[in-house]
Amino acid sequence: MSQQLPPIPPTPSPVSMGTTPPLSWMQAWTKALTQPSEASYAEIANSASASSSTAYTWVFIISTISYLVSSLLTSTLSRNSFTYGGTAYSGGFSLINVICSPVVGIIAVLFFAIFVGITNLIARALGGTGTYSQLAYTVAAYSAPLSIISIVLSAIPVVGCLNIVLGIYSLVLNVIAVKATHQFGWGQAIISSVVLWVLVFVLVAVIVIVVLALLGPAIGNIFSNIVVNL
């Protein structure tokens, strides 16, 4: 009588889709940047501290601070002033920048929520199992510290161009975050991460074409007048 072989256990996922111990903001940010792997991002997504409210808080604080710092740097590098109605106005840092900074933070949170929401919908349609809160928390875990690094690079004119590399790296981390959160293949993760940007590009291209088509005759008349005057 042949002996029945034991069933082959399924291949375990990098981190089982359960709740892992909570992470502090420093632990989540450090793990997201220094350990950019599927296992690390799955641990972040499944941590007990993962929530959309925490992600919104990070985005709001970082965006607000980024606006204040960039405004301060701009005013420091350029001390321009102008006169209107006999009154001189300074183009530097002012109370208006401080008042507007929370508005910038709220707008950043709104765009972040829309971006994550659309990405999550696409991922779920492709068979993903993650939740919106998990994805928002995981994306914020890498995007918040990357925003700080971007501020530092922008303050140094010589290395400011490295923000292009930082943007590409951010896209790579987004693919890893989507895959780890939704537990599917690399193909689905890439599609979920890239489709939104493709749609934005197509929308912008359509708007530009429509605007050029509407303004085409006017632009043609302007160039004709210039040629005639020459």
Residue frames as a rotation matrix with the C-alpha (Angstrom) as fourth column:
MET 1
0.582 0.813 0.000 0.00
0.813 -0.582 0.000 0.00
0.000 0.000 -1.000 0.00
SER 2
-0.210 -0.709 0.673 1.55
0.663 -0.609 -0.435 3.27
0.719 0.355 0.598 -1.07
GLN 3
-0.253 0.028 -0.967 2.11
0.883 -0.403 -0.242 5.89
-0.396 -0.915 0.077 1.55
GLN 4
0.610 0.568 0.552 0.22
0.737 -0.663 -0.133 9.13
0.291 0.488 -0.823 0.99
LEU 5
-0.510 -0.841 0.180 2.47
0.749 -0.537 -0.388 12.15
0.423 -0.063 0.904 0.76
PRO 6
-0.131 0.445 -0.886 1.64
0.741 -0.550 -0.385 15.12
-0.659 -0.707 -0.258 2.98
PRO 7
0.717 0.453 0.529 0.12
0.694 -0.537 -0.480 18.12
0.067 0.711 -0.700 1.18
ILE 8
-0.398 -0.870 0.291 2.54
0.849 -0.470 -0.243 20.81
0.348 0.150 0.925 0.09
PRO 9
0.078 0.435 -0.897 1.98
0.751 -0.617 -0.234 23.92
-0.655 -0.656 -0.375 2.22
PRO 10
0.775 0.254 0.579 1.21
0.597 -0.595 -0.538 27.11
0.208 0.762 -0.613 0.29
THR 11
-0.296 -0.919 0.260 3.98
0.784 -0.390 -0.483 29.59
0.545 0.061 0.836 -0.25
PRO 12
0.179 0.396 -0.901 3.76
0.885 -0.465 -0.028 32.14
-0.430 -0.792 -0.434 2.53
SER 13
0.703 0.084 0.706 3.37
0.433 -0.838 -0.331 35.78
0.564 0.539 -0.626 1.66
PRO 14
-0.270 -0.898 0.349 6.09
0.199 -0.406 -0.892 38.20
0.942 -0.171 0.289 2.78
VAL 15
-0.966 0.122 0.227 3.92
-0.249 -0.217 -0.944 39.17
-0.066 -0.969 0.240 5.74
SER 16
-0.600 0.800 -0.003 0.62
0.791 0.594 0.149 37.48
0.121 0.087 -0.989 6.44
MET 17
-0.477 0.496 0.726 -2.35
0.037 -0.814 0.580 39.76
0.878 0.304 0.370 5.99
GLY 18
0.357 0.527 -0.771 -2.89
0.856 0.145 0.496 40.25
0.373 -0.838 -0.399 9.68
THR 19
0.895 -0.012 0.446 -2.10
-0.149 -0.950 0.273 42.98
0.421 -0.311 -0.852 12.14
THR 20
0.064 -0.942 -0.331 1.55
0.723 0.272 -0.635 43.51
0.688 -0.198 0.698 12.98
PRO 21
-0.006 -0.091 -0.996 2.80
0.930 -0.367 0.028 45.59
-0.368 -0.926 0.086 15.94
PRO 22
0.917 0.400 0.001 2.24
0.379 -0.867 -0.324 49.35
-0.129 0.297 -0.946 15.67
LEU 23
-0.076 -0.948 0.310 5.00
0.975 -0.135 -0.175 51.54
0.208 0.289 0.935 14.28
SER 24
0.167 0.026 -0.986 5.98
0.418 -0.907 0.047 55.02
-0.893 -0.420 -0.162 15.32
TRP 25
0.954 0.209 -0.217 6.24
-0.084 -0.508 -0.857 57.63
-0.289 0.835 -0.467 12.57
MET 26
0.206 -0.956 -0.206 10.03
-0.922 -0.261 0.285 57.41
-0.327 0.131 -0.936 12.72
GLN 27
-0.382 -0.305 0.873 9.99
-0.150 0.952 0.267 53.61
-0.912 -0.029 -0.409 12.43
ALA 28
0.512 0.666 0.541 7.56
0.465 0.315 -0.828 53.70
-0.722 0.676 -0.149 9.50
TRP 29
0.893 -0.193 -0.406 9.49
-0.411 -0.715 -0.565 56.40
-0.181 0.671 -0.719 7.63
THR 30
-0.051 -0.993 0.105 12.87
-0.866 0.096 0.490 54.78
-0.497 -0.066 -0.865 8.25
LYS 31
-0.238 0.023 0.971 11.67
0.131 0.991 0.009 51.35
-0.962 0.129 -0.239 7.18
ALA 32
0.753 0.623 0.211 10.01
0.305 -0.046 -0.951 52.76
-0.583 0.781 -0.225 4.04
LEU 33
0.810 -0.465 -0.358 13.21
-0.586 -0.656 -0.476 54.53
-0.014 0.595 -0.804 2.91
THR 34
-0.133 -0.974 0.182 16.00
-0.970 0.166 0.180 52.24
-0.205 -0.153 -0.967 4.11
GLN 35
-0.732 -0.060 0.679 14.27
-0.061 0.998 0.023 48.88
-0.679 -0.025 -0.734 3.52
PRO 36
-0.162 0.712 -0.684 12.34
-0.897 -0.395 -0.198 49.32
-0.411 0.581 0.702 0.25
SER 37
-0.972 -0.123 -0.200 11.23
-0.193 0.905 0.379 45.70
0.135 0.407 -0.903 -0.10
GLU 38
-0.222 0.948 -0.226 7.87
-0.273 0.162 0.948 44.01
0.936 0.273 0.223 -0.44
ALA 39
-0.073 0.155 -0.985 8.19
0.776 0.630 0.041 42.44
0.627 -0.761 -0.166 3.01
SER 40
-0.838 -0.303 -0.454 8.95
0.529 -0.654 -0.540 45.77
-0.133 -0.693 0.708 4.69
TYR 41
-0.831 0.553 0.062 6.08
-0.483 -0.772 0.413 47.54
0.276 0.314 0.908 2.95
ALA 42
-0.083 0.800 -0.594 3.69
0.092 0.599 0.795 44.70
0.992 0.011 -0.124 3.79
GLU 43
-0.370 -0.124 -0.921 4.69
0.901 0.195 -0.389 45.09
0.227 -0.973 0.040 7.44
ILE 44
-0.987 0.018 -0.161 3.97
0.020 -0.973 -0.231 48.81
-0.161 -0.231 0.960 7.24
ALA 45
-0.560 0.821 -0.114 0.60
-0.478 -0.207 0.854 48.26
0.677 0.532 0.508 5.55
ASN 46
0.162 0.644 -0.747 -0.45
0.240 0.709 0.663 45.68
0.957 -0.287 -0.040 8.14
SER 47
-0.842 -0.492 -0.220 0.78
0.340 -0.170 -0.925 47.52
0.418 -0.854 0.310 11.21
ALA 48
-0.123 0.831 -0.543 -1.77
0.991 0.075 -0.109 48.37
-0.050 -0.551 -0.833 13.89
SER 49
-0.274 -0.056 -0.960 -0.98
0.328 -0.944 -0.038 52.05
-0.904 -0.325 0.277 13.39
ALA 50
-0.927 -0.089 0.365 -1.96
0.375 -0.150 0.915 52.05
-0.027 0.985 0.172 9.70
SER 51
0.077 0.972 -0.221 -4.80
0.768 -0.199 -0.609 54.51
-0.636 -0.123 -0.762 9.12
SER 52
0.097 0.034 0.995 -5.78
0.875 -0.479 -0.069 57.12
0.475 0.877 -0.076 6.56
SER 53
0.954 0.288 0.079 -6.05
0.211 -0.836 0.506 59.81
0.212 -0.467 -0.859 9.27
THR 54
0.463 -0.867 -0.184 -2.40
0.297 -0.044 0.954 59.32
-0.835 -0.496 0.237 10.19
ALA 55
-0.217 -0.521 0.825 -1.43
0.950 0.080 0.301 59.53
-0.223 0.850 0.478 6.52
TYR 56
0.504 0.489 0.712 -3.42
0.642 -0.763 0.070 62.76
0.578 0.422 -0.699 6.12
THR 57
0.941 -0.171 -0.292 -1.74
0.141 -0.584 0.799 64.24
-0.308 -0.793 -0.526 9.18
TRP 58
0.038 -0.987 0.155 1.73
0.600 0.147 0.786 63.48
-0.799 0.063 0.598 7.80
VAL 59
-0.178 -0.071 0.981 0.91
0.964 -0.212 0.159 64.96
0.196 0.975 0.106 4.39
PHE 60
0.775 0.547 0.316 -0.65
0.468 -0.833 0.296 68.08
0.425 -0.082 -0.901 5.92
ILE 61
0.771 -0.522 -0.365 2.27
0.159 -0.397 0.904 68.79
-0.616 -0.755 -0.223 8.26
ILE 62
-0.166 -0.913 0.372 4.98
0.676 0.169 0.717 68.14
-0.718 0.371 0.589 5.68
SER 63
-0.007 0.224 0.975 3.21
0.937 -0.340 0.085 70.14
0.351 0.913 -0.207 2.94
THR 64
0.926 0.378 0.026 2.62
0.333 -0.846 0.416 73.07
0.179 -0.377 -0.909 5.29
ILE 65
0.508 -0.818 -0.270 6.24
0.159 -0.219 0.963 73.10
-0.847 -0.532 0.018 6.43
SER 66
-0.197 -0.583 0.788 7.48
0.893 0.225 0.389 72.67
-0.404 0.781 0.476 2.85
TYR 67
0.441 0.447 0.778 5.53
0.749 -0.661 -0.046 75.73
0.494 0.603 -0.626 1.73
LEU 68
0.983 -0.073 -0.169 6.84
0.057 -0.753 0.656 77.84
-0.175 -0.654 -0.736 4.61
VAL 69
0.216 -0.974 0.069 10.45
0.338 0.141 0.930 76.74
-0.916 -0.178 0.360 4.06
SER 70
-0.168 -0.269 0.948 10.31
0.981 0.047 0.187 77.27
-0.095 0.962 0.256 0.28
SER 71
0.731 0.478 0.487 8.75
0.516 -0.854 0.065 80.72
0.447 0.204 -0.871 0.76
LEU 72
0.843 -0.469 -0.264 11.43
0.003 -0.486 0.874 81.63
-0.538 -0.737 -0.408 3.27
LEU 73
-0.064 -0.899 0.434 14.19
0.632 0.300 0.714 80.43
-0.772 0.320 0.549 0.95
THR 74
0.136 0.194 0.972 12.71
0.954 -0.291 -0.075 82.37
0.268 0.937 -0.224 -1.96
SER 75
0.946 0.268 0.184 12.52
0.207 -0.933 0.295 85.56
0.251 -0.241 -0.938 0.08
THR 76
0.578 -0.801 -0.156 16.08
0.127 -0.101 0.987 85.07
-0.806 -0.590 0.043 1.31
LEU 77
-0.236 -0.705 0.668 17.50
0.783 0.269 0.561 84.57
-0.575 0.656 0.489 -2.19
SER 78
-0.445 0.170 0.879 15.45
0.686 -0.566 0.456 87.36
0.575 0.807 0.136 -3.75
ARG 79
-0.415 0.248 -0.875 14.83
0.695 -0.534 -0.481 90.64
-0.587 -0.808 0.049 -1.93
ASN 80
-0.729 0.176 0.662 12.68
0.521 -0.486 0.702 92.20
0.445 0.856 0.262 -4.64
SER 81
-0.409 0.656 -0.634 10.24
0.486 -0.432 -0.760 95.01
-0.772 -0.619 -0.142 -3.91
PHE 82
-0.557 0.295 0.777 7.71
0.725 -0.284 0.627 96.91
0.405 0.912 -0.056 -5.98
THR 83
-0.882 0.243 -0.404 5.74
0.030 -0.826 -0.563 100.12
-0.470 -0.509 0.721 -5.71
TYR 84
-0.503 0.804 0.317 2.00
0.703 0.167 0.691 100.45
0.503 0.571 -0.649 -6.22
GLY 85
0.556 0.796 0.238 -0.02
0.543 -0.565 0.621 103.59
0.629 -0.216 -0.747 -5.53
GLY 86
0.316 -0.518 0.795 2.98
-0.485 -0.808 -0.334 105.29
0.815 -0.280 -0.507 -4.02
THR 87
0.620 -0.066 0.781 3.45
-0.730 0.316 0.606 102.49
-0.287 -0.947 0.148 -1.48
ALA 88
-0.253 -0.802 -0.542 6.45
-0.855 0.448 -0.263 100.16
0.453 0.396 -0.798 -1.50
TYR 89
0.795 0.505 0.336 5.78
-0.597 0.753 0.278 96.46
-0.113 -0.422 0.900 -1.03
SER 90
-0.313 -0.927 0.205 8.35
-0.877 0.365 0.312 93.78
-0.365 -0.082 -0.928 -0.29
GLY 91
0.325 0.404 -0.855 8.34
-0.776 0.631 0.003 90.55
0.541 0.662 0.518 -2.25
GLY 92
-0.686 -0.715 -0.132 9.81
-0.479 0.582 -0.657 88.57
0.547 -0.387 -0.742 0.64
PHE 93
-0.563 0.417 -0.714 8.42
0.612 0.791 -0.020 86.33
0.556 -0.448 -0.700 3.36
SER 94
-0.682 0.409 0.606 5.38
-0.549 -0.834 -0.055 87.82
0.483 -0.370 0.794 5.09
LEU 95
-0.625 0.544 0.560 2.40
-0.482 0.295 -0.825 87.03
-0.614 -0.785 0.078 7.26
ILE 96
0.300 0.751 -0.589 0.46
-0.940 0.127 -0.317 86.11
-0.163 0.648 0.744 4.11
ASN 97
-0.258 -0.483 -0.837 2.75
-0.601 0.758 -0.253 83.11
0.757 0.437 -0.486 3.61
VAL 98
-0.974 -0.095 0.206 2.03
-0.226 0.490 -0.842 81.93
-0.021 -0.867 -0.498 7.15
ILE 99
-0.235 0.968 0.092 -1.72
-0.659 -0.089 -0.747 82.34
-0.715 -0.236 0.658 6.65
CYS 100
0.342 0.376 -0.861 -1.68
-0.932 0.255 -0.259 80.52
0.122 0.891 0.438 3.30
SER 101
-0.642 -0.750 -0.158 0.43
-0.728 0.662 -0.181 77.60
0.240 -0.001 -0.971 4.52
PRO 102
-0.574 0.468 0.672 -2.48
-0.218 0.704 -0.676 75.62
-0.789 -0.534 -0.303 6.09
VAL 103
0.493 0.764 -0.416 -4.46
-0.598 -0.050 -0.800 76.09
-0.632 0.644 0.432 2.87
VAL 104
0.000 -0.609 -0.793 -1.57
-0.938 0.276 -0.212 74.58
0.347 0.744 -0.571 0.93
GLY 105
-0.858 -0.331 0.392 -1.53
-0.481 0.786 -0.389 71.67
-0.179 -0.522 -0.834 3.40
ILE 106
-0.077 0.924 0.375 -5.26
-0.283 0.340 -0.897 71.04
-0.956 -0.175 0.235 2.95
ILE 107
0.564 0.241 -0.790 -4.95
-0.806 -0.051 -0.590 71.12
-0.182 0.969 0.165 -0.85
ALA 108
-0.444 -0.810 -0.384 -2.04
-0.837 0.527 -0.145 68.66
0.320 0.257 -0.912 -0.65
VAL 109
-0.718 0.261 0.646 -4.14
-0.279 0.742 -0.610 66.30
-0.638 -0.618 -0.460 1.48
LEU 110
0.356 0.921 -0.157 -7.00
-0.485 0.038 -0.874 66.55
-0.799 0.387 0.460 -1.02
PHE 111
0.357 -0.297 -0.886 -4.77
-0.902 0.136 -0.409 65.66
0.242 0.945 -0.220 -3.98
PHE 112
-0.742 -0.653 0.151 -3.14
-0.666 0.692 -0.279 62.88
0.077 -0.307 -0.948 -1.96
ALA 113
-0.364 0.695 0.620 -6.54
-0.297 0.545 -0.784 61.38
-0.883 -0.470 0.008 -1.09
ILE 114
0.621 0.601 -0.503 -7.66
-0.638 0.015 -0.770 61.50
-0.455 0.799 0.393 -4.72
PHE 115
-0.033 -0.742 -0.669 -4.42
-0.927 0.273 -0.256 59.95
0.373 0.612 -0.697 -5.98
VAL 116
-0.872 -0.301 0.386 -4.48
-0.454 0.792 -0.407 57.11
-0.183 -0.530 -0.828 -3.44
GLY 117
-0.078 0.942 0.327 -8.22
-0.409 0.269 -0.872 56.59
-0.909 -0.202 0.364 -3.95
ILE 118
0.608 0.279 -0.743 -7.96
-0.788 0.094 -0.609 56.16
-0.100 0.956 0.277 -7.72
THR 119
-0.379 -0.833 -0.403 -4.89
-0.810 0.509 -0.291 53.94
0.448 0.217 -0.868 -7.37
ASN 120
-0.757 0.129 0.641 -6.70
-0.412 0.667 -0.621 51.78
-0.508 -0.734 -0.451 -4.82
LEU 121
0.338 0.941 -0.032 -9.77
-0.559 0.174 -0.811 51.44
-0.757 0.292 0.584 -7.04
ILE 122
0.378 -0.278 -0.883 -7.64
-0.864 0.238 -0.444 50.30
0.333 0.931 -0.150 -9.96
ALA 123
-0.701 -0.712 0.043 -5.76
-0.662 0.626 -0.412 47.85
0.266 -0.317 -0.910 -7.75
ARG 124
-0.426 0.628 0.652 -8.99
-0.412 0.507 -0.757 46.39
-0.806 -0.591 0.043 -6.35
ALA 125
0.578 0.661 -0.479 -10.36
-0.708 0.115 -0.697 46.01
-0.406 0.742 0.534 -9.89
LEU 126
0.133 -0.635 -0.761 -7.23
-0.768 0.419 -0.485 44.01
0.627 0.649 -0.431 -10.75
GLY 127
0.489 0.180 -0.854 -7.76
0.169 0.940 0.295 41.62
0.856 -0.289 0.429 -7.83
GLY 128
-0.574 -0.751 0.326 -6.01
-0.148 -0.296 -0.944 43.44
0.805 -0.590 0.059 -5.00
THR 129
0.135 0.599 -0.789 -6.97
0.689 0.516 0.509 42.66
0.712 -0.612 -0.343 -1.43
GLY 130
-0.750 -0.512 -0.417 -5.66
0.654 -0.487 -0.579 45.73
0.093 -0.707 0.701 0.41
THR 131
0.373 0.876 -0.306 -7.70
0.908 -0.413 -0.075 48.60
-0.192 -0.250 -0.949 1.81
TYR 132
0.582 -0.088 0.808 -7.61
0.339 -0.877 -0.340 52.32
0.739 0.472 -0.480 1.18
SER 133
0.925 -0.206 0.318 -6.32
-0.379 -0.502 0.778 53.03
-0.001 -0.840 -0.543 4.69
GLN 134
0.570 -0.747 0.342 -3.46
0.421 0.623 0.659 50.56
-0.706 -0.231 0.670 4.30
LEU 135
0.246 -0.476 0.844 -2.40
0.949 -0.059 -0.309 52.00
0.197 0.877 0.438 0.96
ALA 136
0.742 0.077 0.666 -2.68
0.068 -0.997 0.040 55.61
0.667 0.015 -0.745 2.14
TYR 137
0.889 -0.417 0.188 -0.55
-0.256 -0.111 0.960 54.89
-0.380 -0.902 -0.206 5.21
THR 138
0.393 -0.768 0.506 2.08
0.675 0.615 0.408 53.01
-0.625 0.181 0.760 3.20
VAL 139
0.340 -0.232 0.911 2.33
0.795 -0.446 -0.410 55.67
0.502 0.864 0.033 0.50
ALA 140
0.854 0.011 0.520 2.57
-0.195 -0.920 0.339 58.44
0.483 -0.391 -0.784 3.10
ALA 141
0.832 -0.553 0.041 5.32
0.186 0.348 0.919 56.51
-0.523 -0.757 0.392 4.91
TYR 142
-0.045 -0.894 0.446 7.70
0.921 0.136 0.364 57.03
-0.386 0.427 0.818 1.97
SER 143
0.188 0.158 0.969 6.31
0.756 -0.654 -0.040 60.23
0.628 0.740 -0.242 0.41
ALA 144
0.978 0.206 -0.028 6.51
0.170 -0.718 0.675 62.30
0.119 -0.665 -0.737 3.61
PRO 145
0.426 -0.883 -0.197 10.25
0.269 -0.085 0.960 61.82
-0.864 -0.462 0.201 4.20
LEU 146
-0.172 -0.473 0.864 10.95
0.970 0.071 0.232 62.12
-0.171 0.878 0.446 0.48
SER 147
0.658 0.469 0.589 9.27
0.556 -0.830 0.039 65.53
0.507 0.302 -0.807 0.56
ILE 148
0.875 -0.406 -0.263 11.66
0.016 -0.518 0.855 66.61
-0.484 -0.753 -0.447 3.30
ILE 149
-0.042 -0.923 0.381 14.63
0.613 0.278 0.740 65.42
-0.789 0.265 0.554 1.24
SER 150
0.124 0.167 0.978 13.24
0.961 -0.266 -0.076 67.30
0.247 0.949 -0.194 -1.77
ILE 151
0.973 0.230 0.035 13.12
0.207 -0.925 0.319 70.53
0.105 -0.303 -0.947 0.27
VAL 152
0.487 -0.862 -0.141 16.75
0.085 -0.114 0.990 70.11
-0.869 -0.494 0.018 1.26
LEU 153
-0.211 -0.570 0.794 17.82
0.850 0.294 0.437 69.43
-0.482 0.767 0.423 -2.33
SER 154
0.483 0.476 0.735 15.86
0.792 -0.595 -0.135 72.42
0.373 0.647 -0.665 -3.61
ALA 155
0.950 -0.137 -0.282 17.71
0.064 -0.797 0.601 74.66
-0.307 -0.589 -0.748 -1.15
ILE 156
-0.033 -0.999 0.022 21.02
0.024 0.022 0.999 73.68
-0.999 0.034 0.023 -2.77
PRO 157
0.514 0.344 -0.786 21.09
-0.679 -0.397 -0.618 75.00
-0.524 0.851 0.030 -6.37
VAL 158
-0.407 -0.789 -0.459 23.89
-0.910 0.306 0.281 72.67
-0.081 0.532 -0.843 -7.47
VAL 159
-0.996 -0.007 0.089 22.07
-0.010 0.999 -0.039 69.46
-0.089 -0.040 -0.995 -6.52
GLY 160
-0.360 0.929 -0.086 18.51
-0.599 -0.301 -0.742 70.65
-0.715 -0.216 0.665 -7.10
CYS 161
-0.130 0.277 -0.952 18.34
-0.949 0.244 0.201 68.63
0.288 0.929 0.231 -10.31
LEU 162
-0.951 -0.259 -0.168 18.50
-0.197 0.929 -0.313 65.45
0.237 -0.265 -0.935 -8.22
ASN 163
-0.423 0.877 0.228 14.79
-0.545 -0.045 -0.837 65.95
-0.724 -0.479 0.497 -7.54
ILE 164
0.146 0.422 -0.895 14.22
-0.964 0.263 -0.033 64.31
0.222 0.867 0.446 -10.94
VAL 165
-0.591 -0.436 -0.679 15.94
-0.261 0.899 -0.351 61.16
0.763 -0.030 -0.645 -9.68
LEU 166
-0.933 0.276 0.233 13.94
-0.210 0.111 -0.971 61.46
-0.294 -0.955 -0.045 -6.46
GLY 167
-0.079 0.960 -0.269 10.71
-0.918 -0.175 -0.356 61.55
-0.389 0.218 0.895 -8.48
ILE 168
0.020 0.008 -1.000 11.62
-0.680 0.733 -0.008 58.36
0.733 0.680 0.020 -10.36
TYR 169
-0.878 -0.393 -0.274 12.57
-0.054 0.649 -0.759 56.68
0.476 -0.652 -0.591 -7.08
SER 170
-0.650 0.712 0.265 9.22
-0.578 -0.236 -0.781 57.74
-0.494 -0.661 0.565 -5.63
LEU 171
0.189 0.724 -0.664 7.41
-0.970 0.242 -0.013 56.04
0.151 0.647 0.748 -8.52
VAL 172
-0.354 -0.407 -0.842 9.37
-0.282 0.905 -0.318 52.82
0.891 0.125 -0.435 -7.88
LEU 173
-0.996 -0.015 0.087 8.46
-0.088 0.203 -0.975 52.93
-0.003 -0.979 -0.204 -4.19
ASN 174
-0.280 0.960 -0.028 4.82
-0.891 -0.271 -0.365 53.47
-0.358 -0.077 0.931 -5.12
VAL 175
0.108 0.258 -0.960 4.82
-0.694 0.712 0.113 50.27
0.712 0.654 0.255 -7.19
ILE 176
-0.725 -0.434 -0.534 6.32
0.068 0.727 -0.683 48.35
0.685 -0.532 -0.498 -4.25
ALA 177
-0.870 0.425 0.251 3.76
-0.398 -0.304 -0.865 49.88
-0.292 -0.852 0.434 -1.87
VAL 178
0.028 0.925 -0.378 0.83
-1.000 0.025 -0.013 48.92
-0.003 0.378 0.926 -4.10
LYS 179
-0.041 -0.099 -0.994 2.10
-0.394 0.916 -0.075 45.37
0.918 0.389 -0.077 -4.58
ALA 180
-0.889 -0.369 -0.273 2.79
0.093 0.437 -0.895 44.83
0.449 -0.820 -0.354 -0.87
THR 181
-0.708 0.672 0.215 -0.57
-0.598 -0.410 -0.688 46.29
-0.375 -0.616 0.693 0.17
HIS 182
0.231 0.907 -0.351 -2.73
-0.954 0.141 -0.264 44.45
-0.190 0.396 0.898 -2.35
GLN 183
-0.209 -0.364 0.908 -0.75
-0.407 0.876 0.258 41.19
-0.889 -0.315 -0.332 -2.47
PHE 184
0.865 0.396 0.309 -0.76
0.096 0.473 -0.876 40.62
-0.493 0.787 0.371 -6.24
GLY 185
0.361 -0.772 0.524 1.79
0.905 0.426 0.004 40.46
-0.226 0.472 0.852 -9.05
TRP 186
-0.477 -0.668 -0.570 4.23
0.449 -0.743 0.495 43.06
-0.755 -0.020 0.655 -10.30
GLY 187
-0.775 0.221 0.592 2.21
0.556 -0.205 0.805 43.54
0.300 0.953 0.036 -13.48
GLN 188
0.292 0.956 -0.037 -0.92
0.813 -0.228 0.536 44.57
0.504 -0.187 -0.843 -11.59
ALA 189
0.302 -0.252 -0.919 1.14
0.750 -0.532 0.392 46.79
-0.588 -0.808 0.029 -9.30
ILE 190
-0.770 -0.637 -0.030 2.77
0.452 -0.578 0.679 48.61
-0.450 0.510 0.733 -12.21
ILE 191
-0.487 0.673 0.556 -0.55
0.611 -0.192 0.768 49.09
0.623 0.714 -0.318 -13.97
SER 192
0.475 0.712 -0.518 -2.19
0.862 -0.259 0.435 50.40
0.176 -0.653 -0.737 -10.79
SER 193
0.103 -0.539 -0.836 0.64
0.622 -0.621 0.477 52.87
-0.776 -0.569 0.271 -10.26
VAL 194
-0.822 -0.570 0.003 1.10
0.323 -0.461 0.826 54.07
-0.469 0.680 0.563 -13.84
VAL 195
-0.309 0.759 0.573 -2.45
0.927 0.106 0.359 54.16
0.212 0.642 -0.736 -15.24
LEU 196
0.533 0.558 -0.636 -3.37
0.722 -0.692 -0.002 57.26
-0.442 -0.458 -0.771 -13.25
TRP 197
-0.142 -0.680 -0.720 -0.37
0.033 -0.730 0.683 59.20
-0.989 0.074 0.126 -14.56
VAL 198
-0.847 -0.099 0.522 -1.15
0.497 0.196 0.845 58.08
-0.186 0.976 -0.117 -18.11
LEU 199
0.118 0.977 0.180 -4.72
0.988 -0.134 0.082 59.33
0.104 0.168 -0.980 -17.72
VAL 200
0.464 -0.020 -0.886 -3.47
0.385 -0.896 0.222 62.67
-0.798 -0.444 -0.408 -16.37
PHE 201
-0.615 -0.767 -0.186 -1.04
0.096 -0.307 0.947 62.98
-0.783 0.564 0.262 -19.29
VAL 202
-0.625 0.454 0.635 -3.78
0.773 0.243 0.586 62.20
0.111 0.857 -0.503 -21.82
LEU 203
0.437 0.846 -0.306 -6.14
0.881 -0.471 -0.044 64.69
-0.181 -0.251 -0.951 -20.17
VAL 204
0.157 -0.471 -0.868 -3.52
0.134 -0.860 0.492 67.44
-0.978 -0.194 -0.072 -20.21
ALA 205
-0.831 -0.495 0.255 -2.67
0.273 0.036 0.961 66.65
-0.485 0.868 0.105 -23.83
VAL 206
-0.216 0.841 0.496 -6.35
0.963 0.099 0.251 66.86
0.162 0.532 -0.831 -24.84
ILE 207
0.583 0.427 -0.692 -6.76
0.610 -0.792 0.026 70.19
-0.537 -0.437 -0.722 -23.03
VAL 208
-0.272 -0.780 -0.563 -3.66
0.031 -0.592 0.805 71.60
-0.962 0.201 0.186 -24.73
ILE 209
-0.823 -0.012 0.568 -4.87
0.549 0.244 0.800 70.44
-0.148 0.970 -0.194 -28.16
VAL 210
0.186 0.974 0.130 -8.33
0.981 -0.191 0.033 71.95
0.056 0.121 -0.991 -27.61
VAL 211
0.466 -0.062 -0.882 -6.88
0.350 -0.903 0.248 75.25
-0.812 -0.425 -0.400 -26.41
LEU 212
-0.616 -0.764 -0.192 -4.50
0.062 -0.289 0.955 75.44
-0.786 0.576 0.225 -29.37
ALA 213
-0.586 0.471 0.660 -7.35
0.809 0.292 0.510 74.63
0.048 0.833 -0.552 -31.74
LEU 214
0.498 0.837 -0.225 -9.51
0.856 -0.517 -0.030 77.42
-0.141 -0.178 -0.974 -30.29
LEU 215
0.538 -0.364 -0.761 -6.69
0.034 -0.892 0.450 79.96
-0.842 -0.268 -0.468 -30.18
GLY 216
-0.109 -0.651 0.751 -5.16
0.794 0.398 0.460 78.89
-0.598 0.647 0.473 -33.50
PRO 217
0.372 0.278 0.886 -6.74
0.839 -0.509 -0.193 81.64
0.397 0.815 -0.422 -35.65
ALA 218
1.000 0.015 -0.020 -5.89
0.023 -0.878 0.478 84.33
-0.010 -0.478 -0.878 -33.10
ILE 219
0.343 -0.938 0.048 -2.28
0.161 0.109 0.981 83.14
-0.926 -0.328 0.189 -32.86
GLY 220
-0.042 -0.321 0.946 -2.06
0.965 0.232 0.122 83.04
-0.258 0.918 0.300 -36.64
ASN 221
0.738 0.374 0.562 -3.29
0.524 -0.842 -0.127 86.65
0.426 0.388 -0.817 -36.88
ILE 222
0.859 -0.465 -0.213 -0.72
-0.088 -0.545 0.834 87.76
-0.504 -0.698 -0.509 -34.31
PHE 223
-0.033 -0.918 0.395 2.15
0.468 0.335 0.818 86.18
-0.883 0.212 0.419 -36.26
SER 224
0.181 0.160 0.971 0.80
0.977 -0.142 -0.158 87.63
0.113 0.977 -0.182 -39.51
ASN 225
0.967 0.210 0.147 0.76
0.188 -0.971 0.150 91.13
0.174 -0.117 -0.978 -38.01
ILE 226
0.531 -0.839 -0.114 4.31
-0.014 -0.143 0.990 90.66
-0.847 -0.524 -0.088 -36.76
VAL 227
-0.144 -0.576 0.804 5.49
0.820 0.385 0.423 89.58
-0.554 0.721 0.417 -40.20
VAL 228
0.505 0.415 0.757 3.73
0.792 -0.572 -0.214 92.53
0.345 0.707 -0.617 -41.85
ASN 229
0.985 -0.126 -0.118 5.26
-0.044 -0.847 0.530 95.00
-0.167 -0.517 -0.839 -39.40
LEU 230
0.191 -0.971 0.145 8.70
0.273 0.194 0.942 93.58
-0.943 -0.140 0.302 -40.09
